[in-house]
Amino acid sequence: MLLAASLAGCSLPPSIPVLGAYFPGWLFCLVGALALTVMVRALLMRLNLERLVGSPVVLYSALYALFSLLLWVSFF
């Protein structure tokens, strides 16, 4: 059982090939989270709800972290 636990770290890291270069999976999660955060901001501005949600720095930072972690958990 100890041998199986020590071999678990020998798998390949999650990377995505793009035009022959391998990029880490977390990089794509960050880019996707940025796009989702921008869409939420546009939606809040369109509905005139942005002034009701509080500090924009805290809100959008938290949304960015939430979206990036959700994308990582769902795809990797």
Distance bins in CASP14 RR format, pairs under 12 A and 6 or more apart:
PFRMAT RR
TARGET T0000
AUTHOR 0000-0000-0000
RMODE 2
METHOD distances of the structure
MODEL  1
1 7 0 0 0 0 0 1 0 0 0 0 0
1 8 0 0 0 0 0 1 0 0 0 0 0
2 8 0 0 0 0 0 1 0 0 0 0 0
3 10 0 0 0 0 0 1 0 0 0 0 0
4 10 0 0 0 0 0 1 0 0 0 0 0
11 76 0 0 0 0 0 1 0 0 0 0 0
12 22 0 0 0 0 1 0 0 0 0 0 0
12 24 0 0 0 0 0 1 0 0 0 0 0
12 25 0 0 0 0 0 1 0 0 0 0 0
12 76 0 0 0 0 0 1 0 0 0 0 0
13 22 0 0 0 0 1 0 0 0 0 0 0
13 23 0 0 0 0 0 1 0 0 0 0 0
13 24 1 0 0 1 0 0 0 0 0 0 0
13 25 0 0 0 0 1 0 0 0 0 0 0
13 26 0 0 0 0 1 0 0 0 0 0 0
13 27 0 0 0 0 0 1 0 0 0 0 0
13 76 0 0 0 0 1 0 0 0 0 0 0
14 22 0 0 0 0 0 1 0 0 0 0 0
14 23 0 0 0 0 0 1 0 0 0 0 0
14 24 1 0 0 1 0 0 0 0 0 0 0
14 25 1 0 1 0 0 0 0 0 0 0 0
14 26 1 0 0 1 0 0 0 0 0 0 0
14 27 0 0 0 0 0 1 0 0 0 0 0
14 28 0 0 0 0 1 0 0 0 0 0 0
14 29 0 0 0 0 1 0 0 0 0 0 0
14 71 0 0 0 0 0 1 0 0 0 0 0
14 72 0 0 0 0 1 0 0 0 0 0 0
14 73 0 0 0 0 0 1 0 0 0 0 0
14 75 0 0 0 0 1 0 0 0 0 0 0
14 76 1 0 1 0 0 0 0 0 0 0 0
15 21 0 0 0 0 1 0 0 0 0 0 0
15 22 1 0 1 0 0 0 0 0 0 0 0
15 23 1 0 0 1 0 0 0 0 0 0 0
15 24 1 0 1 0 0 0 0 0 0 0 0
15 25 1 0 0 1 0 0 0 0 0 0 0
15 26 0 0 0 0 1 0 0 0 0 0 0
15 27 0 0 0 0 1 0 0 0 0 0 0
15 28 0 0 0 0 1 0 0 0 0 0 0
15 76 0 0 0 0 0 1 0 0 0 0 0
16 22 1 0 0 1 0 0 0 0 0 0 0
16 23 1 0 1 0 0 0 0 0 0 0 0
16 24 1 0 0 1 0 0 0 0 0 0 0
16 25 1 0 1 0 0 0 0 0 0 0 0
16 26 0 0 0 0 0 1 0 0 0 0 0
16 27 0 0 0 0 1 0 0 0 0 0 0
16 28 1 0 0 1 0 0 0 0 0 0 0
16 29 0 0 0 0 0 1 0 0 0 0 0
16 31 0 0 0 0 0 1 0 0 0 0 0
16 75 0 0 0 0 1 0 0 0 0 0 0
16 76 0 0 0 0 1 0 0 0 0 0 0
17 23 1 0 0 1 0 0 0 0 0 0 0
17 24 0 0 0 0 0 1 0 0 0 0 0
17 25 0 0 0 0 0 1 0 0 0 0 0
17 28 0 0 0 0 0 1 0 0 0 0 0
18 24 0 0 0 0 0 1 0 0 0 0 0
18 25 0 0 0 0 0 1 0 0 0 0 0
18 27 0 0 0 0 1 0 0 0 0 0 0
18 28 0 0 0 0 1 0 0 0 0 0 0
18 31 0 0 0 0 0 1 0 0 0 0 0
21 27 0 0 0 0 0 1 0 0 0 0 0
22 28 0 0 0 0 0 1 0 0 0 0 0
23 29 0 0 0 0 0 1 0 0 0 0 0
23 30 0 0 0 0 0 1 0 0 0 0 0
23 31 0 0 0 0 1 0 0 0 0 0 0
24 30 0 0 0 0 1 0 0 0 0 0 0
24 31 0 0 0 0 0 1 0 0 0 0 0
24 72 0 0 0 0 0 1 0 0 0 0 0
24 76 0 0 0 0 1 0 0 0 0 0 0
25 31 0 0 0 0 1 0 0 0 0 0 0
25 32 0 0 0 0 0 1 0 0 0 0 0
25 68 0 0 0 0 0 1 0 0 0 0 0
25 71 0 0 0 0 1 0 0 0 0 0 0
25 72 1 0 0 1 0 0 0 0 0 0 0
25 75 1 0 0 1 0 0 0 0 0 0 0
25 76 1 0 0 1 0 0 0 0 0 0 0
26 32 0 0 0 0 0 1 0 0 0 0 0
26 33 0 0 0 0 0 1 0 0 0 0 0
26 68 1 0 0 1 0 0 0 0 0 0 0
26 69 0 0 0 0 0 1 0 0 0 0 0
26 71 0 0 0 0 1 0 0 0 0 0 0
26 72 1 0 0 1 0 0 0 0 0 0 0
26 73 0 0 0 0 0 1 0 0 0 0 0
26 75 0 0 0 0 0 1 0 0 0 0 0
26 76 0 0 0 0 1 0 0 0 0 0 0
27 33 0 0 0 0 0 1 0 0 0 0 0
27 34 0 0 0 0 0 1 0 0 0 0 0
27 68 0 0 0 0 0 1 0 0 0 0 0
27 71 0 0 0 0 0 1 0 0 0 0 0
27 72 0 0 0 0 0 1 0 0 0 0 0
27 76 0 0 0 0 0 1 0 0 0 0 0
28 34 0 0 0 0 0 1 0 0 0 0 0
28 35 0 0 0 0 0 1 0 0 0 0 0
28 68 0 0 0 0 1 0 0 0 0 0 0
28 71 1 0 0 1 0 0 0 0 0 0 0
28 72 0 0 0 0 1 0 0 0 0 0 0
28 75 0 0 0 0 1 0 0 0 0 0 0
28 76 0 0 0 0 1 0 0 0 0 0 0
29 35 0 0 0 0 0 1 0 0 0 0 0
29 36 0 0 0 0 0 1 0 0 0 0 0
29 64 0 0 0 0 0 1 0 0 0 0 0
29 65 0 0 0 0 0 1 0 0 0 0 0
29 66 0 0 0 0 0 1 0 0 0 0 0
29 67 0 0 0 0 1 0 0 0 0 0 0
29 68 1 0 1 0 0 0 0 0 0 0 0
29 69 1 0 0 1 0 0 0 0 0 0 0
29 70 0 0 0 0 1 0 0 0 0 0 0
29 71 1 0 1 0 0 0 0 0 0 0 0
29 72 1 0 1 0 0 0 0 0 0 0 0
29 73 0 0 0 0 1 0 0 0 0 0 0
29 74 0 0 0 0 1 0 0 0 0 0 0
29 75 1 0 0 1 0 0 0 0 0 0 0
29 76 1 0 0 1 0 0 0 0 0 0 0
30 36 0 0 0 0 0 1 0 0 0 0 0
30 37 0 0 0 0 0 1 0 0 0 0 0
30 64 0 0 0 0 1 0 0 0 0 0 0
30 65 0 0 0 0 0 1 0 0 0 0 0
30 67 0 0 0 0 1 0 0 0 0 0 0
30 68 1 0 1 0 0 0 0 0 0 0 0
30 69 0 0 0 0 0 1 0 0 0 0 0
30 71 0 0 0 0 1 0 0 0 0 0 0
30 72 0 0 0 0 1 0 0 0 0 0 0
31 37 0 0 0 0 0 1 0 0 0 0 0
31 38 0 0 0 0 0 1 0 0 0 0 0
31 64 0 0 0 0 0 1 0 0 0 0 0
31 67 0 0 0 0 0 1 0 0 0 0 0
31 68 0 0 0 0 1 0 0 0 0 0 0
31 71 0 0 0 0 1 0 0 0 0 0 0
32 38 0 0 0 0 1 0 0 0 0 0 0
32 39 0 0 0 0 1 0 0 0 0 0 0
32 63 0 0 0 0 0 1 0 0 0 0 0
32 64 0 0 0 0 1 0 0 0 0 0 0
32 67 1 0 0 1 0 0 0 0 0 0 0
32 68 1 0 0 1 0 0 0 0 0 0 0
32 69 0 0 0 0 0 1 0 0 0 0 0
32 70 0 0 0 0 0 1 0 0 0 0 0
32 71 1 0 0 1 0 0 0 0 0 0 0
32 72 0 0 0 0 0 1 0 0 0 0 0
32 74 0 0 0 0 0 1 0 0 0 0 0
32 75 0 0 0 0 0 1 0 0 0 0 0
33 39 0 0 0 0 0 1 0 0 0 0 0
33 40 0 0 0 0 0 1 0 0 0 0 0
33 60 0 0 0 0 0 1 0 0 0 0 0
33 61 0 0 0 0 0 1 0 0 0 0 0
33 62 0 0 0 0 0 1 0 0 0 0 0
33 63 0 0 0 0 1 0 0 0 0 0 0
33 64 1 0 1 0 0 0 0 0 0 0 0
33 65 1 0 0 1 0 0 0 0 0 0 0
33 66 1 0 0 1 0 0 0 0 0 0 0
33 67 1 1 0 0 0 0 0 0 0 0 0
33 68 1 1 0 0 0 0 0 0 0 0 0
33 69 0 0 0 0 1 0 0 0 0 0 0
33 70 0 0 0 0 1 0 0 0 0 0 0
33 71 1 0 0 1 0 0 0 0 0 0 0
33 72 0 0 0 0 1 0 0 0 0 0 0
33 73 0 0 0 0 0 1 0 0 0 0 0
33 74 0 0 0 0 0 1 0 0 0 0 0
33 75 0 0 0 0 0 1 0 0 0 0 0
34 40 0 0 0 0 0 1 0 0 0 0 0
34 41 0 0 0 0 0 1 0 0 0 0 0
34 60 0 0 0 0 0 1 0 0 0 0 0
34 61 0 0 0 0 0 1 0 0 0 0 0
34 63 0 0 0 0 0 1 0 0 0 0 0
34 64 1 0 0 1 0 0 0 0 0 0 0
34 65 0 0 0 0 0 1 0 0 0 0 0
34 67 0 0 0 0 1 0 0 0 0 0 0
34 68 0 0 0 0 1 0 0 0 0 0 0
34 71 0 0 0 0 0 1 0 0 0 0 0
35 41 0 0 0 0 0 1 0 0 0 0 0
35 42 0 0 0 0 0 1 0 0 0 0 0
35 63 0 0 0 0 0 1 0 0 0 0 0
35 64 0 0 0 0 0 1 0 0 0 0 0
35 67 0 0 0 0 1 0 0 0 0 0 0
35 68 0 0 0 0 0 1 0 0 0 0 0
35 71 0 0 0 0 0 1 0 0 0 0 0
36 42 0 0 0 0 0 1 0 0 0 0 0
36 43 0 0 0 0 0 1 0 0 0 0 0
36 60 0 0 0 0 0 1 0 0 0 0 0
36 63 1 0 0 1 0 0 0 0 0 0 0
36 64 0 0 0 0 1 0 0 0 0 0 0
36 65 0 0 0 0 0 1 0 0 0 0 0
36 66 0 0 0 0 1 0 0 0 0 0 0
36 67 1 0 1 0 0 0 0 0 0 0 0
36 68 0 0 0 0 1 0 0 0 0 0 0
36 69 0 0 0 0 0 1 0 0 0 0 0
36 70 0 0 0 0 1 0 0 0 0 0 0
36 71 0 0 0 0 1 0 0 0 0 0 0
37 43 0 0 0 0 0 1 0 0 0 0 0
37 44 0 0 0 0 0 1 0 0 0 0 0
37 56 0 0 0 0 0 1 0 0 0 0 0
37 59 0 0 0 0 1 0 0 0 0 0 0
37 60 1 0 1 0 0 0 0 0 0 0 0
37 61 0 0 0 0 1 0 0 0 0 0 0
37 62 0 0 0 0 1 0 0 0 0 0 0
37 63 1 0 1 0 0 0 0 0 0 0 0
37 64 1 0 1 0 0 0 0 0 0 0 0
37 65 0 0 0 0 1 0 0 0 0 0 0
37 66 0 0 0 0 1 0 0 0 0 0 0
37 67 1 0 0 1 0 0 0 0 0 0 0
37 68 0 0 0 0 1 0 0 0 0 0 0
37 70 0 0 0 0 0 1 0 0 0 0 0
37 71 0 0 0 0 0 1 0 0 0 0 0
38 44 0 0 0 0 0 1 0 0 0 0 0
38 45 0 0 0 0 0 1 0 0 0 0 0
38 60 0 0 0 0 1 0 0 0 0 0 0
38 63 0 0 0 0 1 0 0 0 0 0 0
38 64 0 0 0 0 1 0 0 0 0 0 0
38 67 0 0 0 0 0 1 0 0 0 0 0
39 45 0 0 0 0 0 1 0 0 0 0 0
39 46 0 0 0 0 0 1 0 0 0 0 0
39 60 0 0 0 0 0 1 0 0 0 0 0
39 63 0 0 0 0 0 1 0 0 0 0 0
39 64 0 0 0 0 0 1 0 0 0 0 0
39 67 0 0 0 0 1 0 0 0 0 0 0
40 46 0 0 0 0 0 1 0 0 0 0 0
40 47 0 0 0 0 0 1 0 0 0 0 0
40 49 0 0 0 0 0 1 0 0 0 0 0
40 50 0 0 0 0 0 1 0 0 0 0 0
40 53 0 0 0 0 0 1 0 0 0 0 0
40 56 0 0 0 0 0 1 0 0 0 0 0
40 59 0 0 0 0 1 0 0 0 0 0 0
40 60 0 0 0 0 1 0 0 0 0 0 0
40 62 0 0 0 0 0 1 0 0 0 0 0
40 63 1 0 1 0 0 0 0 0 0 0 0
40 64 0 0 0 0 1 0 0 0 0 0 0
40 66 0 0 0 0 0 1 0 0 0 0 0
40 67 0 0 0 0 1 0 0 0 0 0 0
41 47 0 0 0 0 0 1 0 0 0 0 0
41 49 0 0 0 0 0 1 0 0 0 0 0
41 50 1 0 0 1 0 0 0 0 0 0 0
41 53 0 0 0 0 0 1 0 0 0 0 0
41 56 0 0 0 0 1 0 0 0 0 0 0
41 59 0 0 0 0 1 0 0 0 0 0 0
41 60 1 0 0 1 0 0 0 0 0 0 0
41 63 0 0 0 0 1 0 0 0 0 0 0
41 64 0 0 0 0 0 1 0 0 0 0 0
41 67 0 0 0 0 0 1 0 0 0 0 0
42 49 0 0 0 0 0 1 0 0 0 0 0
42 50 0 0 0 0 1 0 0 0 0 0 0
42 60 0 0 0 0 0 1 0 0 0 0 0
43 49 0 0 0 0 1 0 0 0 0 0 0
43 50 0 0 0 0 1 0 0 0 0 0 0
43 53 0 0 0 0 0 1 0 0 0 0 0
43 63 0 0 0 0 0 1 0 0 0 0 0
44 50 1 0 1 0 0 0 0 0 0 0 0
44 51 0 0 0 0 1 0 0 0 0 0 0
44 52 0 0 0 0 1 0 0 0 0 0 0
44 53 1 0 0 1 0 0 0 0 0 0 0
44 54 0 0 0 0 0 1 0 0 0 0 0
44 56 0 0 0 0 1 0 0 0 0 0 0
44 59 0 0 0 0 1 0 0 0 0 0 0
44 60 0 0 0 0 1 0 0 0 0 0 0
44 63 0 0 0 0 1 0 0 0 0 0 0
45 51 0 0 0 0 1 0 0 0 0 0 0
45 52 0 0 0 0 0 1 0 0 0 0 0
45 53 0 0 0 0 0 1 0 0 0 0 0
45 56 0 0 0 0 0 1 0 0 0 0 0
45 60 0 0 0 0 0 1 0 0 0 0 0
47 53 0 0 0 0 0 1 0 0 0 0 0
49 56 0 0 0 0 0 1 0 0 0 0 0
49 59 0 0 0 0 0 1 0 0 0 0 0
50 56 1 0 0 1 0 0 0 0 0 0 0
50 59 0 0 0 0 1 0 0 0 0 0 0
50 60 0 0 0 0 0 1 0 0 0 0 0
51 59 0 0 0 0 0 1 0 0 0 0 0
52 59 0 0 0 0 0 1 0 0 0 0 0
53 59 1 0 1 0 0 0 0 0 0 0 0
53 60 0 0 0 0 1 0 0 0 0 0 0
53 62 0 0 0 0 0 1 0 0 0 0 0
53 63 0 0 0 0 1 0 0 0 0 0 0
54 60 0 0 0 0 0 1 0 0 0 0 0
54 62 0 0 0 0 0 1 0 0 0 0 0
55 61 0 0 0 0 1 0 0 0 0 0 0
55 62 0 0 0 0 1 0 0 0 0 0 0
56 62 0 0 0 0 0 1 0 0 0 0 0
56 63 0 0 0 0 0 1 0 0 0 0 0
56 64 0 0 0 0 0 1 0 0 0 0 0
57 63 0 0 0 0 0 1 0 0 0 0 0
57 64 0 0 0 0 0 1 0 0 0 0 0
58 64 0 0 0 0 0 1 0 0 0 0 0
58 65 0 0 0 0 0 1 0 0 0 0 0
59 65 0 0 0 0 0 1 0 0 0 0 0
59 66 0 0 0 0 0 1 0 0 0 0 0
60 66 0 0 0 0 0 1 0 0 0 0 0
60 67 0 0 0 0 0 1 0 0 0 0 0
61 67 0 0 0 0 0 1 0 0 0 0 0
61 68 0 0 0 0 0 1 0 0 0 0 0
62 68 0 0 0 0 0 1 0 0 0 0 0
62 69 0 0 0 0 0 1 0 0 0 0 0
63 69 0 0 0 0 0 1 0 0 0 0 0
63 70 0 0 0 0 0 1 0 0 0 0 0
64 70 0 0 0 0 0 1 0 0 0 0 0
64 71 0 0 0 0 0 1 0 0 0 0 0
65 71 0 0 0 0 0 1 0 0 0 0 0
65 72 0 0 0 0 0 1 0 0 0 0 0
66 72 0 0 0 0 0 1 0 0 0 0 0
66 73 0 0 0 0 0 1 0 0 0 0 0
67 73 0 0 0 0 0 1 0 0 0 0 0
67 74 0 0 0 0 0 1 0 0 0 0 0
68 74 0 0 0 0 0 1 0 0 0 0 0
68 75 0 0 0 0 0 1 0 0 0 0 0
68 76 0 0 0 0 0 1 0 0 0 0 0
69 75 0 0 0 0 0 1 0 0 0 0 0
69 76 0 0 0 0 0 1 0 0 0 0 0
70 76 0 0 0 0 0 1 0 0 0 0 0
END
